[in-house]
């Protein structure tokens, strides 16, 4: 009897029994007795966004003192440049002009609620990287990206994006100064007299459809995103942390080296990559600059050498594949 009972316990339910069990399980659902009445989800309140306010150079006197370096105004932004003129960087046999890829800079923006936003991009050698990062973090300044702008290059250099929210911009400026003092970033000095560019800049302008500008020995064109960009609850002024840049460093004979970055939404990234590679432009880095931006933006750094106009056409096509407008055409 024990053996029979054991077999009976282990015998699986018959097909009929399985059907009855399944029917019993779903019957309440089919009858409508197991599903609670649907309730409308509460609507989220529209988020109150904070606007930047226009300031003047005199408003930033104490920040200037704390930084120990003069700055200037770029519309809503108080901007300080810290070019790494001390570095002699060579990438793929090309000596890199400071204005091409070695231009550290930081910008402050004041908001209507009295808060301030800092964003910046720092050029740091590999030997300086950890001490610089420690000083930033010790002073409450965030690092939002750590990446490369160049391919094989010597000495090893890194680029960091900096970010801070504060009611006291002077405290942030003191933190920046402490961090930069751990590097070889040289004191500010007047820009050298720009050389005559061995480049057909008028032809480049015709390719892009608007005029660029000369920055020391480099010719530049800049675009900004056409939509509103928000960082947390703060509306970013056009050109702060969300620009596409094209930089030409002449190599002579109509040739140039190009370097810069594209700002893109996720849906634009693959199209830009394909256009650049079709134009024989090398890809360097794809990454974010911010942690809480809306829409989410991706940045692509690139490199290329060759006929300047050929390169310009590929860069133009890539820019046209994104929702950007020339910086010169931005009002406000």
Beta strands, then each sheet from edge to edge (+ up, - down):
strand 1: 72-74
strand 2: 77-83
strand 3: 90-91
strand 4: 94-95
strand 5: 103-110
strand 6: 116-125
strand 7: 142-147
strand 8: 153-154
strand 9: 157-166
strand 10: 213-215
strand 11: 218-225
strand 12: 230-231
strand 13: 234-235
strand 14: 243-252
strand 15: 255-264
strand 16: 282-287
strand 17: 293-294
strand 18: 298-307
strand 19: 324-326
sheet 1: 1+ 2- 5+ 6- 9+ 7-
sheet 2: 4+ 3- 8+
sheet 3: 10+ 11- 14+ 15- 18+ 16-
sheet 4: 10+ 11- 19+
sheet 5: 13+ 12- 17+
end
